[in-house]
């Protein structure tokens, strides 16, 4: 099957026209305290229990308890964040 330049151009134009621009907005929070594998994080207002979050250095955590002003996150593997002001991404 041989494609013509006009057909290729039309395919590319259609793909550009139909391109869907999505923005990935991640909610972020600030670590308040760290101890015994649990990080207390402020600012994750829309996070759900059981949701995975990411600490700096590709360290993952799982949201365990939700409180009014902070959430408790179990840090899974890796080295705990050194700074209490680390940023956490959902």
Secondary structure, DSSP 8 states (H G I E B T S, - for coil): ----HHHHHHHHHHHHHT---------EEEEEEEETTEEEEE--TT--TT-EEEETTTEEEEEEEE-SS-EEEEEESS---S-TT-EEE-
